[in-house]
């Protein structure tokens, strides 16, 4: 009987050692695969095109009021100098103001 117990114990030790070695190999291989996947992912990220830029609408044009005020000032200056008559001044002013 002692021979049988010794044989069973030896088998258990061999099986336990094989399991431990197998687990270590599996973990090491999984770590290598993970490193490879990470490297591939980083390479893919480098070669991917950047995301498209969002279209930004152009800035609004300068307010027409500034232009209208400048024209009215020029018109007033011409009227003050006597170049435009009262009727011409009134007609051009109405035209600038849109009325």
Biopython code that builds the backbone (N, CA, C, O; Angstrom):
import numpy as np
from Bio.PDB.StructureBuilder import StructureBuilder

atoms = [
    (1, "UNK", "N", (0.794, -1.183, 0.000)),
    (1, "UNK", "CA", (0.000, 0.000, 0.000)),
    (1, "UNK", "C", (0.848, 1.263, 0.000)),
    (1, "UNK", "O", (0.481, 2.251, -0.635)),
    (2, "UNK", "N", (1.986, 1.246, 0.708)),
    (2, "UNK", "CA", (2.797, 2.449, 0.670)),
    (2, "UNK", "C", (3.240, 2.789, -0.754)),
    (2, "UNK", "O", (3.397, 3.965, -1.080)),
    (3, "UNK", "N", (3.436, 1.826, -1.568)),
    (3, "UNK", "CA", (3.822, 2.092, -2.958)),
    (3, "UNK", "C", (2.709, 2.791, -3.718)),
    (3, "UNK", "O", (2.957, 3.650, -4.564)),
    (4, "UNK", "N", (1.496, 2.413, -3.405)),
    (4, "UNK", "CA", (0.341, 3.038, -4.066)),
    (4, "UNK", "C", (0.195, 4.489, -3.637)),
    (4, "UNK", "O", (-0.074, 5.355, -4.470)),
    (5, "UNK", "N", (0.367, 4.763, -2.364)),
    (5, "UNK", "CA", (0.263, 6.131, -1.854)),
    (5, "UNK", "C", (1.386, 6.981, -2.446)),
    (5, "UNK", "O", (1.179, 8.130, -2.837)),
    (6, "UNK", "N", (2.579, 6.387, -2.502)),
    (6, "UNK", "CA", (3.700, 7.114, -3.082)),
    (6, "UNK", "C", (3.434, 7.431, -4.558)),
    (6, "UNK", "O", (3.762, 8.522, -5.023)),
    (7, "UNK", "N", (2.866, 6.520, -5.266)),
    (7, "UNK", "CA", (2.546, 6.727, -6.684)),
    (7, "UNK", "C", (1.485, 7.807, -6.872)),
    (7, "UNK", "O", (1.587, 8.640, -7.773)),
    (8, "UNK", "N", (0.478, 7.784, -6.022)),
    (8, "UNK", "CA", (-0.590, 8.801, -6.093)),
    (8, "UNK", "C", (-0.013, 10.167, -5.736)),
    (8, "UNK", "O", (-0.341, 11.166, -6.376)),
    (9, "UNK", "N", (0.846, 10.214, -4.715)),
    (9, "UNK", "CA", (1.444, 11.486, -4.306)),
    (9, "UNK", "C", (2.325, 12.034, -5.420)),
    (9, "UNK", "O", (2.290, 13.228, -5.716)),
    (10, "UNK", "N", (3.110, 11.162, -6.032)),
    (10, "UNK", "CA", (3.972, 11.591, -7.134)),
    (10, "UNK", "C", (3.123, 12.136, -8.294)),
    (10, "UNK", "O", (3.460, 13.160, -8.888)),
    (11, "UNK", "N", (2.047, 11.461, -8.602)),
    (11, "UNK", "CA", (1.148, 11.905, -9.674)),
    (11, "UNK", "C", (0.554, 13.282, -9.337)),
    (11, "UNK", "O", (0.443, 14.151, -10.201)),
    (12, "UNK", "N", (0.180, 13.456, -8.085)),
    (12, "UNK", "CA", (-0.384, 14.744, -7.658)),
    (12, "UNK", "C", (0.645, 15.859, -7.787)),
    (12, "UNK", "O", (0.321, 16.958, -8.235)),
    (13, "UNK", "N", (1.877, 15.580, -7.396)),
    (13, "UNK", "CA", (2.934, 16.596, -7.497)),
    (13, "UNK", "C", (3.195, 16.938, -8.955)),
    (13, "UNK", "O", (3.325, 18.110, -9.309)),
    (14, "UNK", "N", (3.272, 15.929, -9.791)),
    (14, "UNK", "CA", (3.521, 16.162, -11.224)),
    (14, "UNK", "C", (2.367, 16.943, -11.835)),
    (14, "UNK", "O", (2.589, 17.884, -12.597)),
    (15, "UNK", "N", (1.153, 16.565, -11.511)),
    (15, "UNK", "CA", (-0.015, 17.262, -12.058)),
    (15, "UNK", "C", (-0.064, 18.708, -11.569)),
    (15, "UNK", "O", (-0.378, 19.617, -12.337)),
    (16, "UNK", "N", (0.250, 18.920, -10.281)),
    (16, "UNK", "CA", (0.253, 20.288, -9.736)),
    (16, "UNK", "C", (1.332, 21.135, -10.374)),
    (16, "UNK", "O", (1.108, 22.306, -10.680)),
    (17, "UNK", "N", (2.496, 20.553, -10.577)),
    (17, "UNK", "CA", (3.582, 21.287, -11.226)),
    (17, "UNK", "C", (3.217, 21.608, -12.669)),
    (17, "UNK", "O", (3.470, 22.714, -13.148)),
    (18, "UNK", "N", (2.631, 20.655, -13.351)),
    (18, "UNK", "CA", (2.227, 20.886, -14.745)),
    (18, "UNK", "C", (1.174, 21.989, -14.828)),
    (18, "UNK", "O", (1.209, 22.827, -15.729)),
    (19, "UNK", "N", (0.249, 21.980, -13.891)),
    (19, "UNK", "CA", (-0.782, 23.023, -13.871)),
    (19, "UNK", "C", (-0.164, 24.391, -13.613)),
    (19, "UNK", "O", (-0.523, 25.368, -14.269)),
    (20, "UNK", "N", (0.759, 24.465, -12.666)),
    (20, "UNK", "CA", (1.399, 25.745, -12.355)),
    (20, "UNK", "C", (2.191, 26.266, -13.549)),
    (20, "UNK", "O", (2.123, 27.451, -13.876)),
    (21, "UNK", "N", (2.937, 25.386, -14.193)),
    (21, "UNK", "CA", (3.719, 25.777, -15.372)),
    (21, "UNK", "C", (2.788, 26.212, -16.497)),
    (21, "UNK", "O", (3.032, 27.219, -17.163)),
    (22, "UNK", "N", (1.732, 25.454, -16.701)),
    (22, "UNK", "CA", (0.771, 25.773, -17.758)),
    (22, "UNK", "C", (0.127, 27.142, -17.522)),
    (22, "UNK", "O", (-0.038, 27.932, -18.452)),
    (23, "UNK", "N", (-0.234, 27.409, -16.265)),
    (23, "UNK", "CA", (-0.835, 28.704, -15.944)),
    (23, "UNK", "C", (0.157, 29.844, -16.184)),
    (23, "UNK", "O", (-0.217, 30.894, -16.706)),
    (24, "UNK", "N", (1.413, 29.639, -15.804)),
    (24, "UNK", "CA", (2.421, 30.677, -16.008)),
    (24, "UNK", "C", (2.627, 30.938, -17.496)),
    (24, "UNK", "O", (2.725, 32.091, -17.914)),
    (25, "UNK", "N", (2.694, 29.885, -18.293)),
    (25, "UNK", "CA", (2.862, 30.032, -19.739)),
    (25, "UNK", "C", (1.656, 30.758, -20.332)),
    (25, "UNK", "O", (1.804, 31.628, -21.189)),
    (26, "UNK", "N", (0.478, 30.393, -19.871)),
    (26, "UNK", "CA", (-0.738, 31.042, -20.374)),
    (26, "UNK", "C", (-0.746, 32.539, -20.046)),
    (26, "UNK", "O", (-1.079, 33.363, -20.897)),
    (27, "UNK", "N", (-0.379, 32.879, -18.814)),
    (27, "UNK", "CA", (-0.342, 34.302, -18.431)),
    (27, "UNK", "C", (0.696, 35.061, -19.238)),
    (27, "UNK", "O", (0.441, 36.173, -19.700)),
    (28, "UNK", "N", (1.874, 34.455, -19.409)),
    (28, "UNK", "CA", (2.934, 35.112, -20.170)),
    (28, "UNK", "C", (2.490, 35.328, -21.624)),
    (28, "UNK", "O", (2.704, 36.396, -22.198)),
    (29, "UNK", "N", (1.874, 34.302, -22.204)),
    (29, "UNK", "CA", (1.409, 34.419, -23.593)),
    (29, "UNK", "C", (0.303, 35.469, -23.699)),
    (29, "UNK", "O", (0.276, 36.248, -24.651)),
    (30, "UNK", "N", (-0.598, 35.492, -22.737)),
    (30, "UNK", "CA", (-1.665, 36.498, -22.758)),
    (30, "UNK", "C", (-1.072, 37.899, -22.652)),
    (30, "UNK", "O", (-1.552, 38.819, -23.315)),
    (31, "UNK", "N", (-0.047, 38.076, -21.839)),
    (31, "UNK", "CA", (0.618, 39.372, -21.731)),
    (31, "UNK", "C", (1.266, 39.785, -23.043)),
    (31, "UNK", "O", (1.205, 40.950, -23.434)),
    (32, "UNK", "N", (1.886, 38.826, -23.721)),
    (32, "UNK", "CA", (2.499, 39.135, -25.031)),
    (32, "UNK", "C", (1.440, 39.533, -26.044)),
    (32, "UNK", "O", (1.626, 40.483, -26.805)),
    (33, "UNK", "N", (0.329, 38.810, -26.054)),
    (33, "UNK", "CA", (-0.746, 39.136, -26.996)),
    (33, "UNK", "C", (-1.320, 40.515, -26.701)),
    (33, "UNK", "O", (-1.640, 41.279, -27.612)),
    (34, "UNK", "N", (-1.440, 40.813, -25.431)),
    (34, "UNK", "CA", (-1.969, 42.125, -25.059)),
    (34, "UNK", "C", (-1.015, 43.229, -25.515)),
    (34, "UNK", "O", (-1.462, 44.266, -26.005)),
    (35, "UNK", "N", (0.291, 43.018, -25.360)),
    (35, "UNK", "CA", (1.265, 44.012, -25.824)),
    (35, "UNK", "C", (1.189, 44.190, -27.330)),
    (35, "UNK", "O", (1.260, 45.313, -27.830)),
    (36, "UNK", "N", (1.046, 43.086, -28.058)),
    (36, "UNK", "CA", (0.945, 43.159, -29.510)),
    (36, "UNK", "C", (-0.312, 43.915, -29.922)),
    (36, "UNK", "O", (-0.267, 44.756, -30.819)),
    (37, "UNK", "N", (-1.422, 43.622, -29.277)),
    (37, "UNK", "CA", (-2.673, 44.313, -29.593)),
    (37, "UNK", "C", (-2.557, 45.805, -29.304)),
    (37, "UNK", "O", (-3.054, 46.633, -30.067)),
    (38, "UNK", "N", (-1.903, 46.139, -28.209)),
    (38, "UNK", "CA", (-1.734, 47.546, -27.856)),
    (38, "UNK", "C", (-0.859, 48.261, -28.886)),
    (38, "UNK", "O", (-1.152, 49.394, -29.270)),
    (39, "UNK", "N", (0.216, 47.603, -29.334)),
    (39, "UNK", "CA", (1.073, 48.199, -30.350)),
    (39, "UNK", "C", (0.312, 48.388, -31.660)),
    (39, "UNK", "O", (0.439, 49.425, -32.310)),
    (40, "UNK", "N", (-0.476, 47.392, -32.046)),
    (40, "UNK", "CA", (-1.263, 47.504, -33.268)),
    (40, "UNK", "C", (-2.276, 48.643, -33.148)),
    (40, "UNK", "O", (-2.484, 49.393, -34.102)),
    (41, "UNK", "N", (-2.892, 48.768, -32.001)),
    (41, "UNK", "CA", (-3.864, 49.837, -31.787)),
    (41, "UNK", "C", (-3.196, 51.204, -31.908)),
    (41, "UNK", "O", (-3.740, 52.117, -32.530)),
    (42, "UNK", "N", (-2.014, 51.337, -31.310)),
    (42, "UNK", "CA", (-1.302, 52.619, -31.393)),
    (42, "UNK", "C", (-0.906, 52.926, -32.823)),
    (42, "UNK", "O", (-0.984, 54.079, -33.247)),
    (43, "UNK", "N", (-0.484, 51.921, -33.577)),
    (43, "UNK", "CA", (-0.131, 52.144, -34.974)),
    (43, "UNK", "C", (-1.350, 52.559, -35.777)),
    (43, "UNK", "O", (-1.259, 53.438, -36.634)),
    (44, "UNK", "N", (-2.483, 51.942, -35.510)),
    (44, "UNK", "CA", (-3.706, 52.314, -36.218)),
    (44, "UNK", "C", (-4.095, 53.749, -35.897)),
    (44, "UNK", "O", (-4.557, 54.482, -36.771)),
    (45, "UNK", "N", (-3.909, 54.149, -34.657)),
    (45, "UNK", "CA", (-4.244, 55.520, -34.268)),
    (45, "UNK", "C", (-3.358, 56.523, -34.982)),
    (45, "UNK", "O", (-3.807, 57.617, -35.322)),
    (46, "UNK", "N", (-2.097, 56.161, -35.215)),
    (46, "UNK", "CA", (-1.178, 57.069, -35.904)),
    (46, "UNK", "C", (-1.580, 57.259, -37.354)),
    (46, "UNK", "O", (-1.439, 58.351, -37.904)),
    (47, "UNK", "N", (-2.083, 56.195, -37.978)),
    (47, "UNK", "CA", (-2.387, 56.257, -39.401)),
    (47, "UNK", "C", (-3.815, 56.702, -39.693)),
    (47, "UNK", "O", (-4.166, 56.932, -40.850)),
    (48, "UNK", "N", (-4.622, 56.822, -38.684)),
    (48, "UNK", "CA", (-5.989, 57.272, -38.914)),
    (48, "UNK", "C", (-5.988, 58.749, -39.273)),
    (48, "UNK", "O", (-5.177, 59.529, -38.774)),
    (49, "UNK", "N", (-6.901, 59.109, -40.136)),
    (49, "UNK", "CA", (-7.026, 60.512, -40.508)),
    (49, "UNK", "C", (-7.614, 61.280, -39.341)),
    (49, "UNK", "O", (-8.435, 60.754, -38.590)),
    (50, "UNK", "N", (-7.189, 62.532, -39.190)),
    (50, "UNK", "CA", (-7.771, 63.330, -38.109)),
    (50, "UNK", "C", (-9.260, 63.550, -38.373)),
    (50, "UNK", "O", (-9.699, 63.529, -39.523)),
    (51, "UNK", "N", (-10.019, 63.757, -37.328)),
    (51, "UNK", "CA", (-11.457, 63.973, -37.532)),
    (51, "UNK", "C", (-11.676, 65.223, -38.375)),
    (51, "UNK", "O", (-10.914, 66.185, -38.279)),
    (52, "UNK", "N", (-12.713, 65.207, -39.196)),
    (52, "UNK", "CA", (-12.958, 66.378, -40.050)),
    (52, "UNK", "C", (-13.239, 67.615, -39.206)),
    (52, "UNK", "O", (-13.880, 67.545, -38.157)),
    (53, "UNK", "N", (-12.752, 68.725, -39.683)),
    (53, "UNK", "CA", (-12.970, 69.981, -38.975)),
    (53, "UNK", "C", (-14.415, 70.417, -39.169)),
    (53, "UNK", "O", (-14.979, 70.317, -40.259)),
    (54, "UNK", "N", (-14.974, 70.886, -38.116)),
    (54, "UNK", "CA", (-16.336, 71.389, -38.195)),
    (54, "UNK", "C", (-16.340, 72.701, -38.973)),
    (54, "UNK", "O", (-15.460, 73.542, -38.789)),
    (55, "UNK", "N", (-17.319, 72.869, -39.829)),
    (55, "UNK", "CA", (-17.437, 74.079, -40.616)),
    (55, "UNK", "C", (-17.907, 75.212, -39.720)),
    (55, "UNK", "O", (-18.943, 75.118, -39.061)),
    (56, "UNK", "N", (-17.143, 76.262, -39.708)),
    (56, "UNK", "CA", (-17.525, 77.439, -38.931)),
    (56, "UNK", "C", (-18.096, 78.471, -39.899)),
    (56, "UNK", "O", (-17.441, 78.819, -40.882)),
    (57, "UNK", "N", (-19.278, 78.954, -39.645)),
    (57, "UNK", "CA", (-19.856, 79.936, -40.552)),
    (57, "UNK", "C", (-19.017, 81.213, -40.547)),
    (57, "UNK", "O", (-18.408, 81.563, -39.536)),
    (58, "UNK", "N", (-18.992, 81.893, -41.673)),
    (58, "UNK", "CA", (-18.202, 83.126, -41.727)),
    (58, "UNK", "C", (-18.785, 84.162, -40.764)),
    (58, "UNK", "O", (-19.978, 84.136, -40.461)),
    (59, "UNK", "N", (-17.955, 85.050, -40.300)),
    (59, "UNK", "CA", (-18.480, 86.066, -39.386)),
    (59, "UNK", "C", (-19.509, 86.928, -40.109)),
    (59, "UNK", "O", (-19.420, 87.128, -41.321)),
    (60, "UNK", "N", (-20.464, 87.425, -39.377)),
    (60, "UNK", "CA", (-21.491, 88.246, -40.023)),
    (60, "UNK", "C", (-20.863, 89.505, -40.605)),
    (60, "UNK", "O", (-19.873, 90.015, -40.080)),
    (61, "UNK", "N", (-21.439, 89.996, -41.681)),
    (61, "UNK", "CA", (-20.888, 91.214, -42.278)),
    (61, "UNK", "C", (-21.030, 92.387, -41.308)),
    (61, "UNK", "O", (-21.870, 92.383, -40.408)),
    (62, "UNK", "N", (-20.193, 93.374, -41.523)),
    (62, "UNK", "CA", (-20.241, 94.558, -40.667)),
    (62, "UNK", "C", (-21.649, 95.146, -40.739)),
    (62, "UNK", "O", (-22.272, 95.153, -41.801)),
    (63, "UNK", "N", (-22.132, 95.627, -39.633)),
    (63, "UNK", "CA", (-23.487, 96.182, -39.635)),
    (63, "UNK", "C", (-23.628, 97.288, -40.673)),
    (63, "UNK", "O", (-22.740, 98.119, -40.863)),
    (64, "UNK", "N", (-24.769, 97.265, -41.330)),
    (64, "UNK", "CA", (-25.040, 98.261, -42.356)),
    (64, "UNK", "C", (-25.215, 99.649, -41.737)),
    (64, "UNK", "O", (-25.090, 100.662, -42.426)),
    (65, "UNK", "N", (-25.504, 99.688, -40.439)),
    (65, "UNK", "CA", (-25.705, 100.966, -39.776)),
    (65, "UNK", "C", (-24.445, 101.827, -39.830)),
    (65, "UNK", "O", (-24.520, 103.038, -40.040)),
    (66, "UNK", "N", (-23.273, 101.187, -39.636)),
    (66, "UNK", "CA", (-22.028, 101.949, -39.697)),
    (66, "UNK", "C", (-21.860, 102.577, -41.069)),
    (66, "UNK", "O", (-21.492, 103.746, -41.189)),
    (67, "UNK", "N", (-22.134, 101.791, -42.104)),
    (67, "UNK", "CA", (-22.017, 102.286, -43.468)),
    (67, "UNK", "C", (-23.048, 103.388, -43.719)),
    (67, "UNK", "O", (-22.751, 104.390, -44.369)),
    (68, "UNK", "N", (-24.246, 103.194, -43.206)),
    (68, "UNK", "CA", (-25.322, 104.174, -43.402)),
    (68, "UNK", "C", (-24.972, 105.489, -42.696)),
    (68, "UNK", "O", (-25.203, 106.569, -43.239)),
    (69, "UNK", "N", (-24.418, 105.393, -41.495)),
    (69, "UNK", "CA", (-24.056, 106.606, -40.758)),
    (69, "UNK", "C", (-22.962, 107.363, -41.492)),
    (69, "UNK", "O", (-23.002, 108.590, -41.583)),
    (70, "UNK", "N", (-21.977, 106.626, -42.019)),
    (70, "UNK", "CA", (-20.894, 107.277, -42.767)),
    (70, "UNK", "C", (-21.438, 107.989, -43.996)),
    (70, "UNK", "O", (-21.014, 109.102, -44.308)),
    (71, "UNK", "N", (-22.375, 107.354, -44.699)),
    (71, "UNK", "CA", (-22.956, 107.975, -45.897)),
    (71, "UNK", "C", (-23.765, 109.222, -45.528)),
    (71, "UNK", "O", (-23.719, 110.235, -46.226)),
    (72, "UNK", "N", (-24.501, 109.131, -44.429)),
    (72, "UNK", "CA", (-25.285, 110.289, -43.997)),
    (72, "UNK", "C", (-24.373, 111.451, -43.587)),
    (72, "UNK", "O", (-24.682, 112.614, -43.847)),
    (73, "UNK", "N", (-23.248, 111.124, -42.946)),
    (73, "UNK", "CA", (-22.308, 112.187, -42.576)),
    (73, "UNK", "C", (-21.717, 112.850, -43.818)),
    (73, "UNK", "O", (-21.576, 114.072, -43.875)),
    (74, "UNK", "N", (-21.373, 112.029, -44.810)),
    (74, "UNK", "CA", (-20.851, 112.597, -46.070)),
    (74, "UNK", "C", (-21.916, 113.449, -46.736)),
    (74, "UNK", "O", (-21.622, 114.533, -47.240)),
    (75, "UNK", "N", (-23.131, 112.975, -46.741)),
    (75, "UNK", "CA", (-24.247, 113.712, -47.353)),
    (75, "UNK", "C", (-24.475, 115.041, -46.630)),
    (75, "UNK", "O", (-24.708, 116.072, -47.260)),
    (76, "UNK", "N", (-24.405, 114.998, -45.296)),
    (76, "UNK", "CA", (-24.571, 116.229, -44.516)),
    (76, "UNK", "C", (-23.454, 117.220, -44.804)),
    (76, "UNK", "O", (-23.694, 118.425, -44.891)),
    (77, "UNK", "N", (-22.232, 116.715, -44.951)),
    (77, "UNK", "CA", (-21.107, 117.596, -45.258)),
    (77, "UNK", "C", (-21.301, 118.253, -46.621)),
    (77, "UNK", "O", (-21.033, 119.444, -46.780)),
    (78, "UNK", "N", (-21.762, 117.489, -47.599)),
    (78, "UNK", "CA", (-22.007, 118.060, -48.934)),
    (78, "UNK", "C", (-23.125, 119.108, -48.877)),
    (78, "UNK", "O", (-23.063, 120.124, -49.569)),
    (79, "UNK", "N", (-24.128, 118.861, -48.066)),
    (79, "UNK", "CA", (-25.238, 119.809, -47.930)),
    (79, "UNK", "C", (-24.764, 121.098, -47.246)),
    (79, "UNK", "O", (-25.133, 122.202, -47.645)),
    (80, "UNK", "N", (-23.924, 120.926, -46.190)),
    (80, "UNK", "CA", (-23.406, 122.096, -45.473)),
    (80, "UNK", "C", (-22.516, 122.952, -46.360)),
    (80, "UNK", "O", (-22.488, 124.174, -46.216)),
    (81, "UNK", "N", (-21.796, 122.329, -47.267)),
    (81, "UNK", "CA", (-20.909, 123.075, -48.170)),
    (81, "UNK", "C", (-21.682, 123.737, -49.306)),
    (81, "UNK", "O", (-21.145, 124.555, -50.052)),
    (82, "UNK", "N", (-22.942, 123.366, -49.418)),
    (82, "UNK", "CA", (-23.761, 123.980, -50.463)),
    (82, "UNK", "C", (-23.700, 123.220, -51.775)),
    (82, "UNK", "O", (-24.212, 123.704, -52.784)),
    (83, "UNK", "N", (-23.109, 122.087, -51.789)),
    (83, "UNK", "CA", (-23.015, 121.315, -53.030)),
    (83, "UNK", "C", (-24.359, 120.683, -53.347)),
    (83, "UNK", "O", (-24.728, 120.560, -54.515)),
    (84, "UNK", "N", (-25.099, 120.278, -52.309)),
    (84, "UNK", "CA", (-26.428, 119.702, -52.505)),
    (84, "UNK", "C", (-27.488, 120.685, -52.038)),
    (84, "UNK", "O", (-27.322, 121.382, -51.036)),
    (85, "UNK", "N", (-28.569, 120.723, -52.779)),
    (85, "UNK", "CA", (-29.702, 121.564, -52.370)),
    (85, "UNK", "C", (-30.499, 120.816, -51.310)),
    (85, "UNK", "O", (-30.250, 119.641, -51.042)),
    (86, "UNK", "N", (-31.460, 121.513, -50.712)),
    (86, "UNK", "CA", (-32.297, 120.877, -49.692)),
    (86, "UNK", "C", (-33.062, 119.693, -50.271)),
    (86, "UNK", "O", (-33.203, 118.660, -49.617)),
    (87, "UNK", "N", (-33.563, 119.848, -51.518)),
    (87, "UNK", "CA", (-34.325, 118.769, -52.147)),
    (87, "UNK", "C", (-33.430, 117.568, -52.458)),
    (87, "UNK", "O", (-33.831, 116.423, -52.250)),
    (88, "UNK", "N", (-32.222, 117.829, -52.955)),
    (88, "UNK", "CA", (-31.296, 116.740, -53.263)),
    (88, "UNK", "C", (-30.876, 116.019, -51.975)),
    (88, "UNK", "O", (-30.795, 114.792, -51.924)),
    (89, "UNK", "N", (-30.614, 116.819, -50.944)),
    (89, "UNK", "CA", (-30.235, 116.242, -49.661)),
    (89, "UNK", "C", (-31.344, 115.327, -49.125)),
    (89, "UNK", "O", (-31.072, 114.218, -48.665)),
    (90, "UNK", "N", (-32.589, 115.800, -49.187)),
    (90, "UNK", "CA", (-33.727, 115.025, -48.684)),
    (90, "UNK", "C", (-33.914, 113.747, -49.500)),
    (90, "UNK", "O", (-34.205, 112.686, -48.949)),
    (91, "UNK", "N", (-33.743, 113.859, -50.821)),
    (91, "UNK", "CA", (-33.916, 112.693, -51.687)),
    (91, "UNK", "C", (-32.831, 111.637, -51.401)),
    (91, "UNK", "O", (-33.136, 110.448, -51.304)),
    (92, "UNK", "N", (-31.572, 112.071, -51.268)),
    (92, "UNK", "CA", (-30.475, 111.129, -51.009)),
    (92, "UNK", "C", (-30.599, 110.535, -49.604)),
    (92, "UNK", "O", (-30.301, 109.359, -49.390)),
    (93, "UNK", "N", (-31.036, 111.350, -48.659)),
    (93, "UNK", "CA", (-31.207, 110.853, -47.294)),
    (93, "UNK", "C", (-32.287, 109.762, -47.255)),
    (93, "UNK", "O", (-32.112, 108.730, -46.607)),
    (94, "UNK", "N", (-33.388, 110.000, -47.945)),
    (94, "UNK", "CA", (-34.465, 108.999, -48.013)),
    (94, "UNK", "C", (-33.976, 107.732, -48.689)),
    (94, "UNK", "O", (-34.338, 106.628, -48.282)),
    (95, "UNK", "N", (-33.145, 107.885, -49.729)),
    (95, "UNK", "CA", (-32.615, 106.732, -50.445)),
    (95, "UNK", "C", (-31.709, 105.902, -49.527)),
    (95, "UNK", "O", (-31.783, 104.673, -49.536)),
    (96, "UNK", "N", (-30.850, 106.568, -48.731)),
    (96, "UNK", "CA", (-29.948, 105.862, -47.819)),
    (96, "UNK", "C", (-30.739, 105.160, -46.714)),
    (96, "UNK", "O", (-30.443, 104.016, -46.367)),
    (97, "UNK", "N", (-31.724, 105.832, -46.175)),
    (97, "UNK", "CA", (-32.514, 105.261, -45.085)),
    (97, "UNK", "C", (-33.508, 104.212, -45.566)),
    (97, "UNK", "O", (-34.167, 103.556, -44.759)),
    (98, "UNK", "N", (-33.614, 104.056, -46.888)),
    (98, "UNK", "CA", (-34.482, 103.033, -47.440)),
    (98, "UNK", "C", (-35.935, 103.413, -47.472)),
    (98, "UNK", "O", (-36.810, 102.548, -47.471)),
    (99, "UNK", "N", (-36.193, 104.670, -47.500)),
    (99, "UNK", "CA", (-37.595, 105.061, -47.491)),
    (99, "UNK", "C", (-37.971, 106.062, -48.503)),
    (99, "UNK", "O", (-39.134, 106.459, -48.577)),
]
sb = StructureBuilder()
sb.init_structure("model")
sb.init_model(0)
sb.init_chain("A")
sb.init_seg("    ")
for serial, (resi, resn, name, xyz) in enumerate(atoms, 1):
    if name == "N":
        sb.init_residue(resn, " ", resi, " ")
    sb.init_atom(name, np.array(xyz, "f"), 0.0, 1.0, " ", f" {name:<3s}", serial, name[0])
structure = sb.get_structure()
